[in-house]
Amino acid sequence: MSYLFKYYSKQYDKFMKIFHLDKNKEIIKVIKDVNNLDILDIGGGTGIFQIF
């Protein structure tokens, strides 16, 4: 991962949180249990959910 992506992705995530544009909690509530699920990410953001 490049330095620029590491830097700007953190800034992007902060921006989304400050202006209440992140929907992370709502997404987790809907999905609930991600074990044994195949999930497709269509390039929406910085990959904050890649740990799942």
N, C-alpha and C positions, 0 to 999 in steps of 0.2 A: 504494500500500500504506500502510495507516495506521501511525502511530507505535506504537500498542499491539501490533499484529500483529508488527511488526519486533522489538520488545523481547521479547515473550513467546514468539515462535517460536524465538528463540535460546536462551532459558531451557529451553524444551521439549526442543530438540535436545540440550542439555547433560544434562538429566535422563535422557533415554533412553540416552545414552552411558554415563553414570555407573553406571546400574543394569543395563547390558547388555541393554537392551530394543530397541536398534536392530539391525536385521538388514541394514544397508546392504551390508556386504562379502559376505554370503551371497547377496543379491539380485544383485549385480554378477557373482558367480561363475556363477550360474544363467543369467543373460541373456547374459553375455559381450559380444557385439557387438550394440549397439542400433541401428546404422546400418541404414536402410531398414526399420525396424520401426515399426508403429503401436502405441503403448502407451497404455493407459487407466489413469489414476490415479483411484481412487474415494475421494478425500478422506482419505487415510490419512497424516496428518502435516502437516508444514510446507512441503512442496514442495522438499525438499532435492535431489531428483533432477530438478528442472525444467530443468537444463542439458542433459539428454540429449535 
